[in-house]
Amino acid sequence: MIKSYYVYILASKRNGTLYTGVTNDLIKRIWEHKNDVIEGFTQKYQVHHLVYFEETNDIMAALEREKQLKKWHRQYKINLIEKDNPFWKDLYKDLIN
């Protein structure tokens, strides 16, 4: 069985606070963020909207991509989000339906 890994960006609102993470279970991890299950940045700043994600089968590629995105200037991340999600729709709703 091929495993999937996800690099994702959460936002507090359009052009709001951003958070970048990596996981092998996107639905579960975003649920944890949305429900403040884990204390930390996303809980403190209410960063709960999934606005971007990428999928890969290579954990090392996912970790490298996460590092790359975290180093990017904010405007690069905004451009990346708006390329595929111009209205900053919460993509989590599509994942669970």
N, CA, C and O atoms as a GROMACS GRO file, in nm:
protein
  388
    1MET      N    1   0.084  -0.119   0.000
    1MET     CA    2   0.000   0.000   0.000
    1MET      C    3   0.088   0.125   0.000
    1MET      O    4   0.182   0.137   0.079
    2ILE      N    5   0.058   0.216  -0.088
    2ILE     CA    6   0.134   0.341  -0.098
    2ILE      C    7   0.076   0.441   0.002
    2ILE      O    8  -0.045   0.463   0.007
    3LYS      N    9   0.164   0.500   0.080
    3LYS     CA   10   0.123   0.596   0.183
    3LYS      C   11   0.127   0.737   0.124
    3LYS      O   12   0.215   0.767   0.042
    4SER      N   13   0.036   0.821   0.163
    4SER     CA   14   0.033   0.961   0.119
    4SER      C   15   0.076   1.052   0.233
    4SER      O   16   0.049   1.025   0.351
    5TYR      N   17   0.142   1.158   0.197
    5TYR     CA   18   0.185   1.262   0.291
    5TYR      C   19   0.138   1.395   0.236
    5TYR      O   20   0.133   1.416   0.114
    6TYR      N   21   0.105   1.484   0.326
    6TYR     CA   22   0.047   1.612   0.287
    6TYR      C   23   0.123   1.728   0.350
    6TYR      O   24   0.157   1.725   0.468
    7VAL      N   25   0.148   1.828   0.270
    7VAL     CA   26   0.198   1.957   0.319
    7VAL      C   27   0.078   2.050   0.307
    7VAL      O   28   0.013   2.055   0.203
    8TYR      N   29   0.049   2.124   0.413
    8TYR     CA   30  -0.073   2.204   0.413
    8TYR      C   31  -0.047   2.343   0.472
    8TYR      O   32   0.048   2.366   0.547
    9ILE      N   33  -0.136   2.434   0.434
    9ILE     CA   34  -0.134   2.569   0.491
    9ILE      C   35  -0.272   2.597   0.548
    9ILE      O   36  -0.374   2.578   0.481
   10LEU      N   37  -0.273   2.642   0.672
   10LEU     CA   38  -0.395   2.686   0.738
   10LEU      C   39  -0.392   2.838   0.749
   10LEU      O   40  -0.285   2.899   0.751
   11ALA      N   41  -0.509   2.899   0.755
   11ALA     CA   42  -0.519   3.044   0.772
   11ALA      C   43  -0.626   3.075   0.876
   11ALA      O   44  -0.722   3.000   0.891
   12SER      N   45  -0.607   3.185   0.946
   12SER     CA   46  -0.708   3.228   1.042
   12SER      C   47  -0.827   3.292   0.969
   12SER      O   48  -0.941   3.284   1.015
   13LYS      N   49  -0.798   3.355   0.855
   13LYS     CA   50  -0.898   3.419   0.769
   13LYS      C   51  -0.825   3.459   0.642
   13LYS      O   52  -0.704   3.439   0.632
   14ARG      N   53  -0.895   3.514   0.547
   14ARG     CA   54  -0.829   3.561   0.424
   14ARG      C   55  -0.721   3.662   0.460
   14ARG      O   56  -0.746   3.760   0.531
   15ASN      N   57  -0.601   3.638   0.410
   15ASN     CA   58  -0.484   3.722   0.438
   15ASN      C   59  -0.451   3.732   0.586
   15ASN      O   60  -0.385   3.827   0.629
   16GLY      N   61  -0.496   3.636   0.664
   16GLY     CA   62  -0.470   3.636   0.807
   16GLY      C   63  -0.343   3.562   0.842
   16GLY      O   64  -0.252   3.547   0.760
   17THR      N   65  -0.338   3.515   0.964
   17THR     CA   66  -0.223   3.439   1.014
   17THR      C   67  -0.217   3.305   0.941
   17THR      O   68  -0.319   3.240   0.921
   18LEU      N   69  -0.095   3.265   0.901
   18LEU     CA   70  -0.075   3.140   0.828
   18LEU      C   71   0.006   3.041   0.910
   18LEU      O   72   0.090   3.079   0.992
   19TYR      N   73  -0.021   2.913   0.886
   19TYR     CA   74   0.052   2.804   0.951
   19TYR      C   75   0.077   2.697   0.846
   19TYR      O   76  -0.014   2.660   0.771
   20THR      N   77   0.200   2.648   0.840
   20THR     CA   78   0.236   2.541   0.746
   20THR      C   79   0.272   2.416   0.824
   20THR      O   80   0.346   2.423   0.922
   21GLY      N   81   0.220   2.301   0.780
   21GLY     CA   82   0.248   2.176   0.848
   21GLY      C   83   0.257   2.060   0.751
   21GLY      O   84   0.235   2.077   0.631
   22VAL      N   85   0.289   1.942   0.804
   22VAL     CA   86   0.297   1.820   0.725
   22VAL      C   87   0.233   1.707   0.806
   22VAL      O   88   0.243   1.704   0.928
   23THR      N   89   0.166   1.613   0.736
   23THR     CA   90   0.098   1.503   0.803
   23THR      C   91   0.081   1.386   0.706
   23THR      O   92   0.094   1.402   0.585
   24ASN      N   93   0.051   1.270   0.762
   24ASN     CA   94   0.017   1.156   0.676
   24ASN      C   95  -0.133   1.126   0.684
   24ASN      O   96  -0.180   1.031   0.620
   25ASP      N   97  -0.208   1.204   0.761
   25ASP     CA   98  -0.353   1.189   0.772
   25ASP      C   99  -0.415   1.329   0.776
   25ASP      O  100  -0.439   1.385   0.882
   26LEU      N  101  -0.440   1.382   0.658
   26LEU     CA  102  -0.484   1.522   0.647
   26LEU      C  103  -0.616   1.548   0.717
   26LEU      O  104  -0.629   1.647   0.790
   27ILE      N  105  -0.714   1.463   0.698
   27ILE     CA  106  -0.845   1.486   0.759
   27ILE      C  107  -0.834   1.487   0.911
   27ILE      O  108  -0.887   1.577   0.977
   28LYS      N  109  -0.766   1.389   0.967
   28LYS     CA  110  -0.750   1.382   1.113
   28LYS      C  111  -0.674   1.503   1.165
   28LYS      O  112  -0.714   1.563   1.265
   29ARG      N  113  -0.565   1.539   1.098
   29ARG     CA  114  -0.481   1.650   1.148
   29ARG      C  115  -0.554   1.783   1.143
   29ARG      O  116  -0.544   1.863   1.236
   30ILE      N  117  -0.628   1.807   1.036
   30ILE     CA  118  -0.702   1.934   1.027
   30ILE      C  119  -0.814   1.935   1.131
   30ILE      O  120  -0.843   2.040   1.190
   31TRP      N  121  -0.878   1.821   1.153
   31TRP     CA  122  -0.980   1.812   1.259
   31TRP      C  123  -0.918   1.850   1.394
   31TRP      O  124  -0.979   1.924   1.472
   32GLU      N  125  -0.797   1.800   1.420
   32GLU     CA  126  -0.729   1.832   1.546
   32GLU      C  127  -0.703   1.983   1.557
   32GLU      O  128  -0.722   2.042   1.664
   33HIS      N  129  -0.660   2.044   1.446
   33HIS     CA  130  -0.639   2.190   1.448
   33HIS      C  131  -0.772   2.262   1.474
   33HIS      O  132  -0.778   2.352   1.558
   34LYS      N  133  -0.875   2.224   1.402
   34LYS     CA  134  -1.004   2.293   1.413
   34LYS      C  135  -1.065   2.280   1.553
   34LYS      O  136  -1.137   2.369   1.598
   35ASN      N  137  -1.036   2.170   1.620
   35ASN     CA  138  -1.095   2.145   1.751
   35ASN      C  139  -0.999   2.172   1.866
   35ASN      O  140  -1.024   2.132   1.979
   36ASP      N  141  -0.888   2.239   1.836
   36ASP     CA  142  -0.789   2.278   1.938
   36ASP      C  143  -0.747   2.161   2.026
   36ASP      O  144  -0.731   2.177   2.147
   37VAL      N  145  -0.730   2.044   1.966
   37VAL     CA  146  -0.691   1.924   2.038
   37VAL      C  147  -0.547   1.936   2.090
   37VAL      O  148  -0.515   1.888   2.199
   38ILE      N  149  -0.462   1.998   2.010
   38ILE     CA  150  -0.321   2.012   2.047
   38ILE      C  151  -0.292   2.158   2.076
   38ILE      O  152  -0.320   2.246   1.995
   39GLU      N  153  -0.234   2.184   2.191
   39GLU     CA  154  -0.198   2.321   2.227
   39GLU      C  155  -0.085   2.369   2.138
   39GLU      O  156   0.002   2.292   2.100
   40GLY      N  157  -0.088   2.496   2.106
   40GLY     CA  158   0.020   2.552   2.027
   40GLY      C  159  -0.026   2.670   1.943
   40GLY      O  160  -0.125   2.736   1.975
   41PHE      N  161   0.047   2.694   1.837
   41PHE     CA  162   0.029   2.811   1.752
   41PHE      C  163  -0.112   2.821   1.696
   41PHE      O  164  -0.176   2.926   1.706
   42THR      N  165  -0.162   2.713   1.636
   42THR     CA  166  -0.292   2.721   1.571
   42THR      C  167  -0.405   2.742   1.672
   42THR      O  168  -0.505   2.807   1.641
   43GLN      N  169  -0.388   2.689   1.791
   43GLN     CA  170  -0.488   2.711   1.896
   43GLN      C  171  -0.481   2.856   1.943
   43GLN      O  172  -0.583   2.923   1.955
   44LYS      N  173  -0.361   2.903   1.971
   44LYS     CA  174  -0.343   3.038   2.024
   44LYS      C  175  -0.394   3.145   1.928
   44LYS      O  176  -0.455   3.244   1.971
   45TYR      N  177  -0.368   3.126   1.797
   45TYR     CA  178  -0.404   3.228   1.698
   45TYR      C  179  -0.527   3.193   1.615
   45TYR      O  180  -0.557   3.260   1.517
   46GLN      N  181  -0.599   3.087   1.656
   46GLN     CA  182  -0.723   3.046   1.589
   46GLN      C  183  -0.704   3.029   1.438
   46GLN      O  184  -0.780   3.083   1.357
   47VAL      N  185  -0.601   2.955   1.401
   47VAL     CA  186  -0.568   2.927   1.262
   47VAL      C  187  -0.630   2.791   1.227
   47VAL      O  188  -0.570   2.687   1.253
   48HIS      N  189  -0.751   2.793   1.170
   48HIS     CA  190  -0.829   2.671   1.155
   48HIS      C  191  -0.879   2.642   1.014
   48HIS      O  192  -0.944   2.540   0.993
   49HIS      N  193  -0.851   2.727   0.916
   49HIS     CA  194  -0.905   2.707   0.781
   49HIS      C  195  -0.799   2.649   0.689
   49HIS      O  196  -0.694   2.710   0.668
   50LEU      N  197  -0.827   2.531   0.635
   50LEU     CA  198  -0.737   2.468   0.539
   50LEU      C  199  -0.753   2.540   0.405
   50LEU      O  200  -0.857   2.529   0.341
   51VAL      N  201  -0.649   2.612   0.364
   51VAL     CA  202  -0.660   2.690   0.240
   51VAL      C  203  -0.570   2.637   0.128
   51VAL      O  204  -0.582   2.681   0.014
   52TYR      N  205  -0.480   2.543   0.161
   52TYR     CA  206  -0.391   2.488   0.058
   52TYR      C  207  -0.333   2.356   0.107
   52TYR      O  208  -0.305   2.340   0.226
   53PHE      N  209  -0.316   2.261   0.015
   53PHE     CA  210  -0.242   2.139   0.048
   53PHE      C  211  -0.186   2.075  -0.078
   53PHE      O  212  -0.238   2.093  -0.188
   54GLU      N  213  -0.080   2.001  -0.058
   54GLU     CA  214  -0.017   1.923  -0.164
   54GLU      C  215  -0.004   1.780  -0.112
   54GLU      O  216   0.010   1.758   0.008
   55GLU      N  217  -0.008   1.684  -0.204
   55GLU     CA  218   0.007   1.543  -0.167
   55GLU      C  219   0.128   1.483  -0.237
   55GLU      O  220   0.156   1.514  -0.352
   56THR      N  221   0.199   1.396  -0.166
   56THR     CA  222   0.311   1.322  -0.221
   56THR      C  223   0.318   1.185  -0.157
   56THR      O  224   0.260   1.163  -0.050
   57ASN      N  225   0.388   1.092  -0.220
   57ASN     CA  226   0.407   0.959  -0.162
   57ASN      C  227   0.542   0.948  -0.094
   57ASN      O  228   0.577   0.842  -0.042
   58ASP      N  229   0.619   1.055  -0.094
   58ASP     CA  230   0.756   1.055  -0.042
   58ASP      C  231   0.764   1.144   0.083
   58ASP      O  232   0.752   1.266   0.073
   59ILE      N  233   0.785   1.083   0.199
   59ILE     CA  234   0.791   1.159   0.324
   59ILE      C  235   0.903   1.261   0.323
   59ILE      O  236   0.887   1.372   0.374
   60MET      N  237   1.017   1.226   0.264
   60MET     CA  238   1.129   1.320   0.260
   60MET      C  239   1.095   1.441   0.173
   60MET      O  240   1.132   1.554   0.206
   61ALA      N  241   1.026   1.417   0.062
   61ALA     CA  242   0.983   1.527  -0.024
   61ALA      C  243   0.885   1.618   0.051
   61ALA      O  244   0.891   1.740   0.039
   62ALA      N  245   0.795   1.557   0.127
   62ALA     CA  246   0.697   1.635   0.204
   62ALA      C  247   0.767   1.722   0.308
   62ALA      O  248   0.733   1.839   0.324
   63LEU      N  249   0.863   1.664   0.379
   63LEU     CA  250   0.935   1.740   0.483
   63LEU      C  251   1.018   1.852   0.421
   63LEU      O  252   1.026   1.961   0.477
   64GLU      N  253   1.080   1.825   0.308
   64GLU     CA  254   1.158   1.929   0.239
   64GLU      C  255   1.068   2.041   0.190
   64GLU      O  256   1.103   2.159   0.201
   65ARG      N  257   0.952   2.005   0.136
   65ARG     CA  258   0.857   2.106   0.087
   65ARG      C  259   0.806   2.192   0.203
   65ARG      O  260   0.792   2.314   0.189
   66GLU      N  261   0.779   2.129   0.316
   66GLU     CA  262   0.735   2.205   0.434
   66GLU      C  263   0.842   2.306   0.473
   66GLU      O  264   0.811   2.422   0.499
   67LYS      N  265   0.966   2.263   0.479
   67LYS     CA  266   1.077   2.354   0.513
   67LYS      C  267   1.086   2.468   0.414
   67LYS      O  268   1.106   2.584   0.452
   68GLN      N  269   1.072   2.434   0.285
   68GLN     CA  270   1.079   2.536   0.180
   68GLN      C  271   0.969   2.640   0.200
   68GLN      O  272   0.996   2.761   0.196
   69LEU      N  273   0.846   2.594   0.220
   69LEU     CA  274   0.734   2.688   0.235
   69LEU      C  275   0.749   2.774   0.360
   69LEU      O  276   0.714   2.892   0.358
   70LYS      N  277   0.801   2.716   0.467
   70LYS     CA  278   0.819   2.793   0.591
   70LYS      C  279   0.922   2.904   0.574
   70LYS      O  280   0.917   3.005   0.644
   71LYS      N  281   1.015   2.886   0.480
   71LYS     CA  282   1.117   2.989   0.456
   71LYS      C  283   1.067   3.098   0.362
   71LYS      O  284   1.125   3.207   0.356
   72TRP      N  285   0.962   3.070   0.288
   72TRP     CA  286   0.911   3.167   0.191
   72TRP      C  287   0.859   3.293   0.260
   72TRP      O  288   0.812   3.289   0.373
   73HIS      N  289   0.870   3.404   0.188
   73HIS     CA  290   0.807   3.528   0.234
   73HIS      C  291   0.656   3.510   0.231
   73HIS      O  292   0.602   3.432   0.152
   74ARG      N  293   0.591   3.582   0.315
   74ARG     CA  294   0.445   3.573   0.327
   74ARG      C  295   0.374   3.589   0.191
   74ARG      O  296   0.281   3.514   0.161
   75GLN      N  297   0.417   3.685   0.111
   75GLN     CA  298   0.349   3.711  -0.016
   75GLN      C  299   0.360   3.591  -0.110
   75GLN      O  300   0.267   3.566  -0.187
   76TYR      N  301   0.470   3.517  -0.107
   76TYR     CA  302   0.482   3.397  -0.189
   76TYR      C  303   0.377   3.293  -0.148
   76TYR      O  304   0.317   3.228  -0.233
   77LYS      N  305   0.356   3.280  -0.018
   77LYS     CA  306   0.256   3.184   0.030
   77LYS      C  307   0.116   3.229  -0.011
   77LYS      O  308   0.034   3.147  -0.053
   78ILE      N  309   0.090   3.356   0.000
   78ILE     CA  310  -0.041   3.410  -0.041
   78ILE      C  311  -0.064   3.384  -0.189
   78ILE      O  312  -0.173   3.343  -0.229
   79ASN      N  313   0.039   3.407  -0.271
   79ASN     CA  314   0.027   3.382  -0.415
   79ASN      C  315   0.001   3.234  -0.442
   79ASN      O  316  -0.080   3.201  -0.529
   80LEU      N  317   0.068   3.146  -0.369
   80LEU     CA  318   0.048   3.001  -0.384
   80LEU      C  319  -0.095   2.963  -0.350
   80LEU      O  320  -0.158   2.886  -0.424
   81ILE      N  321  -0.146   3.015  -0.241
   81ILE     CA  322  -0.284   2.987  -0.200
   81ILE      C  323  -0.382   3.037  -0.306
   81ILE      O  324  -0.471   2.964  -0.348
   82GLU      N  325  -0.365   3.162  -0.347
   82GLU     CA  326  -0.461   3.225  -0.437
   82GLU      C  327  -0.457   3.170  -0.579
   82GLU      O  328  -0.552   3.187  -0.655
   83LYS      N  329  -0.348   3.104  -0.615
   83LYS     CA  330  -0.340   3.041  -0.748
   83LYS      C  331  -0.448   2.936  -0.764
   83LYS      O  332  -0.514   2.929  -0.868
   84ASP      N  333  -0.469   2.852  -0.662
   84ASP     CA  334  -0.568   2.745  -0.668
   84ASP      C  335  -0.693   2.772  -0.584
   84ASP      O  336  -0.796   2.706  -0.604
   85ASN      N  337  -0.686   2.866  -0.493
   85ASN     CA  338  -0.796   2.892  -0.401
   85ASN      C  339  -0.813   3.044  -0.384
   85ASN      O  340  -0.789   3.097  -0.275
   86PRO      N  341  -0.854   3.113  -0.490
   86PRO     CA  342  -0.858   3.260  -0.486
   86PRO      C  343  -0.951   3.321  -0.382
   86PRO      O  344  -0.934   3.436  -0.342
   87PHE      N  345  -1.050   3.245  -0.339
   87PHE     CA  346  -1.145   3.297  -0.241
   87PHE      C  347  -1.118   3.247  -0.100
   87PHE      O  348  -1.197   3.270  -0.008
   88TRP      N  349  -1.005   3.178  -0.082
   88TRP     CA  350  -0.962   3.128   0.049
   88TRP      C  351  -1.071   3.039   0.111
   88TRP      O  352  -1.095   3.045   0.232
   89LYS      N  353  -1.134   2.958   0.029
   89LYS     CA  354  -1.234   2.863   0.076
   89LYS      C  355  -1.169   2.764   0.172
   89LYS      O  356  -1.054   2.725   0.151
   90ASP      N  357  -1.241   2.722   0.275
   90ASP     CA  358  -1.191   2.620   0.367
   90ASP      C  359  -1.205   2.484   0.298
   90ASP      O  360  -1.316   2.432   0.285
   91LEU      N  361  -1.094   2.428   0.254
   91LEU     CA  362  -1.092   2.304   0.176
   91LEU      C  363  -1.126   2.181   0.258
   91LEU      O  364  -1.155   2.075   0.202
   92TYR      N  365  -1.124   2.192   0.388
   92TYR     CA  366  -1.155   2.079   0.476
   92TYR      C  367  -1.296   2.026   0.449
   92TYR      O  368  -1.319   1.905   0.450
   93LYS      N  369  -1.389   2.117   0.425
   93LYS     CA  370  -1.527   2.078   0.401
   93LYS      C  371  -1.539   1.986   0.280
   93LYS      O  372  -1.621   1.894   0.279
   94ASP      N  373  -1.458   2.010   0.178
   94ASP     CA  374  -1.459   1.925   0.059
   94ASP      C  375  -1.400   1.788   0.089
   94ASP      O  376  -1.442   1.688   0.030
   95LEU      N  377  -1.302   1.781   0.178
   95LEU     CA  378  -1.237   1.655   0.211
   95LEU      C  379  -1.330   1.560   0.286
   95LEU      O  380  -1.324   1.438   0.266
   96ILE      N  381  -1.416   1.614   0.369
   96ILE     CA  382  -1.501   1.529   0.453
   96ILE      C  383  -1.636   1.497   0.388
   96ILE      O  384  -1.711   1.415   0.440
   97ASN      N  385  -1.666   1.560   0.277
   97ASN     CA  386  -1.794   1.534   0.207
   97ASN      C  387  -1.775   1.438   0.093
   97ASN      O  388  -1.871   1.405   0.024
   0.00000   0.00000   0.00000
